[in-house]
């Protein structure tokens, strides 16, 4: 989930200073270390396939520099790298221009905090981030509308460090249909050409938010493994943002990885918990195999403080997205997993999986090893 540029620039002006401040005030002992059941978290490569060290799923995500609290949480999280969203929306050519503004924001943050953040463009960078205890930022898109039918822009974005591109957001663009598009038309001819060019350049194809036919068409068209970086399983709970078993199986058969998110789209009613998330992880393991499942939280590393101000902002935010017809069902609910609302959430999840009997080797794959392998296979041009 992300926020279109037109929405972040115009809406919620009255909330920006207060709401985002309330969202990212740390809880008492918010990043106190958890009990480490296997003792290996510090040594493992930990990858969150959709996250941010800053605000996420809120208006004006990049309106201010990263705070000291956000940077402290990033350092303390133990996460090796995240796929951070650097694209922006806007009508026509504005999406292209706004995306470069977003890229510029993250480049400046990396330059300003070299002891905490580093840019990831290859697996060697990922390994160096682990050695140096930095949070690696992998530049990724959650839409491809800014291509505007120009295949040459893929190389431009690749040259600026973009390594993951989600083909569509919730609606239709020039590449294909998103998960809320009733036509379910699949990949366009331009979309097929874009997938081919992404394979050539070494950009990971992402089908999160994509419609069913776009998802299956992309799996078939790609000559390299692809990902659904942040999604869930319709076999556990049916939701437009989740994937059918047949598509998860096809994705895995070609070497891909599905990242399970920490969103309210995991269960039928009430706030999502780690138990619900683990149900999706275990279902994905059954369908795909343990080598093809990861985590893409769709959250900020900094915990959300769900106070009254947050809830009011969330309701208004979700209502406006529904008005624009870009909002998925249940976006008005808490946009995090309640008992993993902690910078050390990946460690907490790993411990929970081990307590359920999953082997350490499997847990290390889910928490990052599988995505590292996928990056190795797809980022080489």
C-alpha positions in Angstrom: 0.0 0.0 0.0 1.2 3.5 -0.7 -0.2 7.0 -1.3 -0.5 8.7 -4.7 1.4 11.9 -5.0 -1.7 14.0 -5.7 -3.2 12.8 -2.4 -0.1 13.4 -0.4 0.4 16.9 -1.7 -3.2 18.2 -1.4 -5.1 16.3 1.2 -4.7 16.2 5.0 -2.7 19.4 5.2 -4.4 20.0 8.6 -3.2 16.7 9.8 0.4 16.5 8.5 2.3 18.0 11.4 0.2 16.5 14.2 -0.8 13.1 12.8 2.6 12.0 11.6 4.2 13.2 14.8 1.7 11.1 16.8 2.2 8.1 14.5 5.9 7.9 15.1 6.4 8.7 18.8 8.2 5.6 20.2 6.5 3.6 22.8 8.2 3.0 26.1 10.9 0.3 25.5 9.6 0.1 21.9 12.8 -1.3 20.7 13.9 -3.2 23.7 15.5 -6.4 22.5 13.2 -9.5 22.5 14.1 -12.9 23.8 16.2 -14.5 21.1 15.0 -18.1 20.9 17.7 -19.3 18.5 20.5 -16.8 19.0 21.0 -16.3 15.3 19.1 -13.1 14.5 22.1 -10.9 14.7 24.0 -13.1 12.2 21.1 -13.6 9.7 20.5 -11.5 6.6 17.1 -9.9 7.3 15.1 -8.4 4.4 11.8 -6.7 4.6 10.5 -6.7 1.0 8.4 -3.5 1.5 9.1 -1.1 4.4 10.6 2.2 5.2 12.7 3.8 7.9 10.3 6.7 7.7 6.5 7.3 7.7 4.5 4.8 5.6 0.8 4.5 4.7 0.3 8.1 5.8 -0.1 11.3 3.9 3.1 13.3 3.0 5.4 10.4 3.6 8.5 12.3 2.5 7.5 15.8 3.6 10.1 16.0 6.3 13.6 14.6 7.0 13.8 11.4 8.9 13.7 12.0 12.7 16.2 10.9 15.2 13.6 8.4 16.5 13.1 6.9 13.1 16.9 6.6 12.6 17.3 5.0 16.0 14.6 2.5 15.2 16.3 1.7 11.8 19.6 1.0 13.5 18.1 -1.0 16.3 15.8 -3.1 14.1 18.4 -5.6 13.0 17.0 -5.4 9.5 19.7 -5.7 6.7 17.6 -4.1 3.9 14.2 -2.9 2.9 12.5 -2.3 -0.4 11.6 1.4 0.0 9.0 2.9 -2.2 10.5 5.8 -4.3 7.9 6.4 -6.9 5.1 9.0 -6.8 1.8 9.5 -8.6 0.4 12.4 -10.5 -1.4 13.0 -13.7 0.5 12.6 -17.0 4.1 13.6 -16.9 3.9 14.7 -13.3 4.3 11.1 -12.1 7.7 11.0 -13.8 8.8 14.3 -12.3 7.4 13.5 -8.9 9.2 10.1 -8.9 12.5 11.8 -9.4 11.7 14.1 -6.4 11.2 11.0 -4.3 14.4 9.5 -5.5 16.2 12.7 -4.6 14.7 12.7 -1.1 16.1 9.2 -0.4 19.5 10.0 -1.9 19.7 13.0 0.4 18.7 11.0 3.5 21.4 8.4 2.6 24.0 11.1 2.2 23.0 12.7 5.5 23.1 9.5 7.5 26.0 7.3 6.1 26.5 5.6 9.5 22.9 4.3 9.4 21.7 4.1 5.8 23.2 2.8 2.6 21.9 2.3 -0.9 21.6 -1.2 -2.3 22.0 -1.9 -6.1 23.5 -5.4 -6.0 24.0 -8.3 -3.7 27.5 -7.2 -2.8 26.0 -4.0 -1.4 23.6 -6.1 0.6 26.4 -8.1 2.1 28.4 -5.0 2.9 25.3 -3.5 4.6 25.2 -6.6 6.8 28.9 -6.4 7.6 28.7 -2.7 8.5 25.4 -2.9 10.4 23.7 -0.4 8.1 20.0 -0.4 6.9 20.2 -1.0 3.2 17.6 0.8 1.0 16.5 -0.9 -2.2 14.8 1.6 -4.4 11.5 0.2 -5.6 8.3 1.3 -7.4 4.7 0.4 -6.5 3.4 1.4 -9.9 4.8 1.8 -13.4 2.5 4.6 -14.6 5.4 7.0 -14.8 6.7 5.1 -17.8 4.0 6.6 -19.9 4.5 4.1 -22.7 8.2 4.8 -22.9 10.2 1.7 -22.5 13.5 3.7 -22.5 12.6 5.1 -19.1 13.3 1.7 -17.5 17.0 2.1 -18.2 16.9 5.6 -16.9 15.4 4.5 -13.6 17.8 1.5 -13.4 20.7 3.9 -13.8 19.3 5.8 -10.7 19.3 2.6 -8.7 15.7 1.3 -9.0 15.9 -2.5 -8.7 12.2 -3.5 -8.1 9.2 -2.4 -10.1 5.6 -3.3 -9.3 3.8 -3.5 -12.6 0.5 -1.9 -11.4 -1.1 -0.4 -8.4 -4.7 -1.1 -7.6 -6.2 0.2 -10.9 -5.3 0.0 -14.6 -2.2 1.6 -16.2 -0.4 1.2 -19.5 1.1 -2.1 -18.4 -1.9 -4.0 -17.1 -4.8 -4.2 -14.6 -4.5 -3.8 -10.8 -6.3 -5.9 -8.3 -9.3 -3.5 -8.0 -9.9 -3.2 -11.8 -13.1 -5.1 -12.7 -12.0 -5.7 -16.3 -9.1 -8.0 -15.2 -7.5 -7.5 -18.6 -4.0 -8.7 -17.8 -0.8 -7.5 -19.4 -0.9 -5.2 -22.4 1.5 -5.5 -25.3 3.5 -2.7 -23.7 3.4 -4.5 -20.4 4.9 -7.6 -22.0 7.7 -5.5 -23.6 8.3 -3.9 -20.2 8.7 -7.2 -18.5 11.1 -8.3 -21.1 13.2 -5.2 -20.7 13.2 -5.4 -16.9 14.5 -9.0 -17.3 17.3 -7.7 -19.6 18.3 -4.8 -17.2 18.1 -6.8 -14.0 15.0 -5.2 -12.4 12.9 -7.5 -10.3 9.3 -7.8 -11.5 6.8 -7.3 -8.7 3.1 -8.3 -9.0 1.9 -7.1 -5.6 -1.4 -5.1 -6.1 -1.7 -6.6 -9.6 -4.9 -8.2 -10.8 -5.2 -11.9 -11.3 -4.6 -12.0 -15.0 -1.8 -9.4 -14.8 -0.2 -11.6 -12.1 -0.4 -14.8 -14.1 0.6 -13.1 -17.4 3.7 -11.7 -15.7 4.7 -15.0 -14.3 4.4 -16.6 -17.7 6.1 -13.8 -19.6 9.1 -13.3 -17.4 12.2 -15.3 -18.2 13.5 -14.6 -14.6 11.9 -15.3 -11.3 9.5 -12.6 -10.0 8.0 -11.6 -6.7 4.9 -10.6 -4.9 6.8 -8.5 -2.4 3.9 -7.7 -0.1 0.7 -9.8 -0.3 -1.2 -12.7 1.3 -2.9 -16.0 0.5 -6.5 -16.2 -0.7 -6.4 -19.8 0.5 -6.4 -18.4 4.1 -8.5 -15.2 3.6 -9.9 -13.9 0.4 -9.1 -10.3 -0.4 -8.3 -8.4 -3.6 -4.7 -7.8 -2.4 -4.1 -11.5 -1.8 -3.0 -14.2 -4.3 -4.7 -17.4 -5.4 -2.9 -20.7 -4.8 -2.4 -21.4 -8.5 -0.6 -18.2 -9.0 1.6 -18.6 -5.9 2.5 -22.1 -7.1 3.3 -20.9 -10.6 5.4 -18.0 -9.1 7.3 -20.5 -7.0 7.8 -23.0 -9.9 9.7 -20.2 -11.7 11.9 -19.5 -8.7 9.9 -16.5 -7.3 9.1 -15.4 -3.7 6.0 -14.1 -2.1 6.4 -11.7 0.8 3.6 -11.9 3.5 2.6 -8.5 4.8 1.6 -7.2 8.2 -1.7 -5.6 7.1 -5.4 -5.9 8.0 -5.9 -8.2 5.0 -4.9 -11.4 6.8 -8.1 -12.3 8.7 -11.8 -12.0 8.5 -12.5 -9.7 11.4 -10.7 -7.6 14.0 -7.1 -6.5 14.2 -4.5 -8.8 12.5 -2.2 -10.6 14.9 1.0 -12.6 14.4 -1.1 -15.8 14.6 -3.0 -14.6 11.4 0.3 -13.7 9.7 1.8 -17.1 10.5 -1.2 -18.8 9.1 -0.5 -17.1 5.8 3.2 -18.0 6.0 2.5 -21.6 6.7 -0.1 -21.8 3.9 2.4 -20.2 1.5 5.1 -22.8 2.6 2.6 -25.6 1.8 1.8 -24.2 -1.6 5.2 -22.8 -2.7 7.8 -24.5 -0.5 10.0 -23.0 2.1 12.4 -21.5 -0.6 9.8 -19.2 -1.9 8.3 -17.4 1.1 9.4 -14.2 2.7 8.2 -11.0 4.5 7.1 -7.7 3.0 5.5 -5.9 6.0 4.1 -2.9 4.2 4.9 -0.9 7.3 7.3 1.6 8.8 10.1 0.2 10.9 9.0 2.7 13.6 6.0 1.4 15.5 2.6 3.0 15.0 1.0 4.7 18.0 -2.7 4.0 17.5 -4.1 6.9 19.5 -7.2 8.9 18.7 -5.4 11.3 16.4 -4.1 8.3 14.4 -7.5 6.8 14.1 -9.1 10.0 13.0 -6.4 10.5 10.4 -6.7 6.9 9.2 -10.5 7.2 8.7 -10.2 10.3 6.7 -7.3 8.9 4.7 -9.2 5.7 3.9 -12.3 7.6 3.0 -10.5 9.7 0.5 -8.9 6.7 -1.1 -12.3 5.1 -1.4 -13.6 8.3 -3.0 -10.8 8.1 -5.6 -11.6 4.4 -6.1 -8.0 3.4 -5.3 -8.6 2.1 -1.8 -8.9 -1.7 -1.1 -11.4 -3.1 1.3 -10.6 -2.7 5.0 -8.0 0.1 4.7 -9.8 1.9 7.5 -8.6 -0.7 10.0 -5.2 -0.7 11.9 -2.6 -0.9 9.2 -0.2 -3.2 11.2 -0.1 -6.5 13.0 -0.8 -5.6 16.6 1.7 -7.8 18.5 4.5 -7.2 16.0 4.3 -3.4 16.2 7.9 -3.1 17.2 11.2 -2.3 15.4 12.4 -5.8 16.3 9.3 -7.3 14.6 11.4 -9.6 12.3 13.1 -11.1 15.3 9.8 -11.5 17.1 8.3 -13.2 14.0 11.3 -15.5 13.7 11.0 -16.5 17.4 7.3 -17.2 17.0 8.0 -19.5 14.0 10.7 -21.4 15.9 8.3 -21.9 18.8 5.8 -23.4 16.4 8.4 -26.0 15.4 9.9 -24.5 12.2 13.6 -25.2 11.7 16.1 -22.4 12.1 17.3 -22.9 8.5 13.7 -22.3 7.3 13.2 -19.2 9.4 16.4 -17.7 8.1 15.2 -18.2 4.6 11.8 -16.6 5.3 13.3 -13.6 7.1 15.7 -12.8 4.3 17.5 -15.7 2.7 14.9 -16.3 0.0 14.8 -12.7 -1.1 18.6 -12.5 -1.1 18.7 -15.5 -3.5 16.0 -13.9 -5.6 17.9 -10.7 -5.9 21.0 -12.6 -6.9 19.1 -14.3 -9.7 17.3 -11.2 -11.0 19.6 -8.2 -10.6 22.4 -9.4 -12.8 21.7 -8.0 -16.3 
